[in-house]
Amino acid sequence: MLTLRLRRDAVSELTKAWTWYESQRIGLGDEFHTCVGAAL
């Protein structure tokens, strides 16, 4: 299994995106997180 390491900038952007999605609808940030994880 390969290990994926994200740069700090990427983690920051993903966190901002999660926060935005979660502000649109509770639970949507978690759905975003799941989709990003599946894509990576």
Protein Blocks (a to p, Z undefined) as FASTA:
>chain_A
ZZddddfklmmmmmmmmmmmmmmoghjlmmmmmmmmmmZZ
